[in-house]
């Protein structure tokens, strides 16, 4: 139980941290991308506003894209290399110097009037014409194509396609995201270790308190056995001296009830201890043998047990405790059921043995079902009954199932309550 609590604590912490990290990194990434995109659009808009076709060298008739005649553009530099094609608006401003702009001007007839492939010439004129042609075919006036953010503007006598290269920003953003992911993963591992440590610290006091409670139940049960035996012996001696008396009968009745309660407390303590010898046994045969004596008891109460048990189901468990489990479920159904039929089924499933016990019952709320396996819990109807039912039977059943690594739960539907037990099957 406490190992499951530890796992739940660690899972909750880790899940919360992972969710927080994903949301944080996602927010930073999206926010940074939107900010950079907005800045690129603003600079590109400024570039377009300042663009003048008169400042660009015209493309001569017959000139092929990519050719750079010596008489076009800026004068050659001392090294003999031709100057860049056209002038860039705002090229002396820092924010423009750190960015690469491209532009192509088309006449209304589709002819190329001017090409500017940036100071660094990262794109050839042929590639620029391919990109701008694709943009014009899309019919969009602004947007993003690959690493390029573009604006298309219709002007008097020509169409301008201006672009800004976002390759460097995208690469920087990718590097930043990877670094954040690596750092976040390292931090997550550290926090997982811390969460495991804290989970152990949180659960340890609860586990120790549970051990003390179980030890108290066991010690109290053993200590009560002696006075119960003494009371029984003294009552028998008094009966021999004074004969049968009503108050002696009452002493014997209450003493017997106390003896049954102590036996159940000790059975619960033993079942919850979990350290029990286990062996491979035929669960089908064991269950069938336990049903037989209860059929007689059911007949005396005007009821019957209908069983459907698949043969050859083997489990690894404690024979006495599994017998006790079946007997508790049958006794509970016969004692508290309102109908005349109790149904017991057992079959092999993929992950274990499925045992169900179903009986008619008065309507039960979800709250009542959630408390059925608690110690000393009884419904109002059960509390009005006399006998040896103290609300420990189902607690013992749950402890037995837990000790065998299984699960048990109760469900109410259409006037019937069904107890479902799953015990792992022995793997050959």
N, C-alpha and C positions, 0 to 999 in steps of 0.2 A: 504493500500500500504506500509506504513512504518512498520507495524507489520511484513509484509512479508520480508521486507528488514532486520529487526532485526533477524528474523529466519534464513535468508540466511547467515548473518554474523556469527551468533552463529554456524550454521551447518558447515560452511566452516572452522571456527577455530577448532571446535571439531573434524571434520573429519581429518584435517591436524594433530592435536595432536595425535589422535588415530593411524593414519597411521605411524607417526613418532615413537610412542611408540612401535608399533608392529615391525617396522623395526629395531629399536634399540635393543629391547629385543631379537628378533630373531637373529640378528647379534651377540650379546653377547653370547647367548646360543649356537649357531652353532660354533662360533669361539672357545669358551671355550671347547666345546665337542671335536672339531677337535684337539685342542692343547693337551688335556688330552689323547686322543686316540693316538696321535703321540708320546707323552712321554711314554705311556705304551708300545707301539710297540718298541721304542728305548731301554727301559729297558729290555723288553723280548728278544730282539735280543742280547743284551749283556749277558743276562742269558744263552741263547742258545749257544753263542760263548764260554762261560766259562764252559759249562756243560761237564762233563767227566763221562762216564759210570763206569770207574774204581773206582771213588769216591763213587759210590752208592752201597749199599748192595744188593746182588743178592737175588732174590726170589727163595727159595728152592723148589725142586720138591715136589709136593703134597701139598704145602702151598696154602691155600685159601686166596683170597683177603680179607683184613681186619684183618687177624691174625698177631700178632706181637710177634714172638718168642723172648724169653729173650736173645738169643745169637745173635740177629741181631741188627744192628744200633749201636747207641752210648750206652755207659754204662748207666745203670740205675742211676737216680739221687738219692740223699739221701732219698727222700720221697718214694722210691720204685717204681716210675712210669717208664715205659720203655722209652728210648730215641726216638727221631724222626727217621722216616725211611729215611735215606740218608742224604747227605750234600747239602746245598744250595750254589751255586756259589755267591760270593760277599755278603754273609750274614752279614758281619761286616761293610758294607758301609751303610750310612744313608738312601739313596734313596731305597736301597733294604730292609732295616729293616722296612720301612713304607709300603711296598708292600708285598703281599702274592703271592708266585709262586707255581705252581704245575707242575709236569712232570711225564710222563709215557714212558718207553722205551720198544718197542716191537721188538722181533726177526723177521727175515724174514719169519719165519714159523707162526708168529702170537702169539707166547708165550710172556708173560709179563716178562721182564728182571729186571726192577726196577720201583719202585713207590716212588714219593716224594709228600706228601700231605701238605707241608708247615709247618713252625714252629708252627703255631696256630691250625693246623689240622681242618680248617673250613669245609673241604670236606672229607667225608669218602672215603676209597679206592674203595668201590663199586661204589659210585657216580662218582668218577674220571674215573673209567674204562668205565662206561656208556657214559660219556661225550666224552672221547677220542675215543671210538668206533664209536660214531655218527660222530665225526669230520673226522675220517679216511674214513668212508663210503661216506662222501660228496665229497671227492677227492680234497678239497681245501687245499692249502699249508699255508694259513694264512687268518685271518678274525676274526669274533666275533661270539660267541655262547652264548646267554644270557648275563650274566655279565662278561663273560670270553673273553679275547683277546688271540688268540692262534697262534702258529707257528708249522708247521709240517716240519721236516727236515730229509731227508734220509742220513744215515751215513753208514760207513763201517760195515756191518753185522747187523745193527738194524735201527729202525725208532724211532725218538724222537718226542713226542708231548709235547710241553711246553705251559703253560698258566699262565696268570696273572689275578688276581681277581680285577675287577673294581667296585665292589659293593659299597665300601665307596665313591669313586669318583662320582659315579652316584647319590648316596643319597645326597652328598654335593651339587652337581649341581642342583638337584631337589629343595633342600631347598633354594639355592641362587635364582633360578628362581621364586619360590613362593614369596620370600621376595621382589624381584624386581617388581613382578606383583602387590603385595599389595601396595608398595610404589608408583608405577606408577599410580595405580587406584586412590589413595588418591590425588596425584598431579593433575590427570586429573580432578577430581571433583573441586578442587580449581581453576584450569584454566578455567573450564566451568563457574564458578561463575564470575571470572574476565572477561571472554569474554562477558557475558551478560551485565555486568556493562559497558564495553567499547562500546558494540554495542549501548546501550542506549545513551552514550555520543556522539557517532558518528552521530547517526540518529537524535538526538534532534535538532541541528541547522537546519538540512534539513526540519524537520517537522515544525519548527517554521517559516521558510522561506516560505514553502508551504502554511501555514495558512495565512501569511501576503499577499501572492499573491491572494489567494481566497477572502480574505477580501477586497483587493483593487479592484478586479473585481466586487464584489458585491456593494461596496460603489460607484465606478465610474459609474456603471450601474444606480444606483438610482439617482446619481447627474445629469447624462445626461438626464434623463427623463424630468426634468423641462425645460432646454433650448430647447429641441426638441419640447415640447408642445408650448413654447413661439414662436418659429420660425414658427410653423404651424399656430398659431393664427394670427401672424403678416402678414404672406403670404396671409391668407384669407382676412384680412382687406385691404391689398394693391390691391388684385384682385377686391374687390368691388369698389375701388376708380378709378383705372386705367384700369380695365378690364383685359381680358386674355392677358398675355404677355409670350413670349418664356422663358425669364429668370425666370419668376415666376413658370412656369411649371418645369423648371430645379431645382429650389429651393425645390419645393414640392417633386420631385422625389428623390433627394438626402436626403431630410429630412425623407422621408418614409424608405429609405434604412438604414439610421442611426437608426431609430426607431426599425426596424427589428433586426439590429445588437445588440442593447441594450437588446431587449427581449431575444435574444439567449444567450447573456452573463449572464443575470440574470437566465435563465433556467439552464445554465451550472453551475453557482455558487450554485444554489439550489440543483442540482443533486449531485454535489461533496460534499455538506455539509453532506450527509449521514444520518442526523437525520430527518427522514421522517416517517409519520404515515403509518403503513402497516396493511393490513387485508387479510383474505382469500378471494380470488376471482377466478372466472372462467376465466382462461387465454385463453382458446379456444374461448369462446364467445366474450371476449374483442378483440382478434385478428381478428376474423371474422367480427366484427362490424367496425373495423378500415380499413379492406381491402375494404369494400363496397364503400366508397366515392372515394378511389383511382382508382377503376375500371372505374369510369366516367372520371377521369383525364387521365387515360391510353388510353381510347377510343379517347379522343380529340387529343392525340399525336400519334394515329395510332398504339397503342400497346395494349396488353392484359395481365392480371394477372391470372396466373394459381395457385390456392391454394389447398393444401391438408392438412386439419387441423383435427387432432384427437380430438374427443369430450371428454368433461369431465375432462380436465386437470386443476387441481387447484394448485395455488401457493399463497404464502404469500407475498404481495407486495403493492406498491402504484399504484392505478389505473391510475392516470394522467400520472405518469412517464412511466408506461409500455405502455400506449397508445402512448406516445411520442416516445418511443423506436421503436415500430412497424412502426409508420408514418415516422420516420427518415430513416429507412432502405428501405421502399417502395419509398419514395421521392428520395432518393439517387439512387436507381435502375432505376427509370423512368427518372431521370434527366441526368444521366451519362451513362446509358446503350446504347449500339449500336444496339442491336437487337430489335425485336418487341414483345418479350415475357419476362415476369418476373415471376419466380417461387418462391412460398412461401410454405414451409412445416413446420408442427409442429407435434411432436409426443412425447410420453412419453418414457423415457429411465430409466435405472436402477437408475442413480444418479441425474436425473433432467429432465427438459423439454428441448427438442432440437428444436430450431427455426432456420431455414435457409432461406435466401433470395438469389436467384441466378439470374444473368442477364449477357447477352453478353457484352463484354467490350474490348476495345483496349488492346493490350499486356501491362502487368504491370510487372515491375521488382520486385525482392525481396526487394530492397531498398524502392521502392514506397509503397509496402504493409506494410512494417515496420513503415512507417510514417503516415498511413491513419488516425489513431486515435489521432494524435497530433493536438493541437489547431491551427487554421488558415492554416492548410496544405491543399493544393489543387494541383492536378496534373496540368501539363501545359494545357491540354485540358480544365479542369474545370475553369482555370483562364481566359480563353478567353470568357467564357459565361457571359452573363449579368444576372441580377436577384438578388435574396436574398441569394445566397450561399456564405458563408464567410469561409468555412472550419471549422465550429464549430459543424455541425450536428453529425458527427461520434464521436467527442469528448464528446458531450452530451450523445450519445448512450452508450459509454463506461462507463461514470460516472454513468448512470442509472443502467447498468449491475453490476458494482462494488458495488453500494449501495444495490443491492439485493443479494450479495454474489455469483454472477455468473461469467461467463467468455465469452469473445467475441474475435473472430479473423477472419481474411480474408485470403482467398486462391485463387490463380489464376491457372486454369487448362483448357487446350484445348479451349481457347478463351472465357472462362466464369470466372467471379469472384463470389465467394460465401462467404457471411457473415454468420458465425455460432455463435449462442448464446445458452448458457446453463444456465438455471435458476433452482435453487433447487426446487424440488416438495414438497408440504406440506405433512408432515407425519401425518397420522391419528392415 
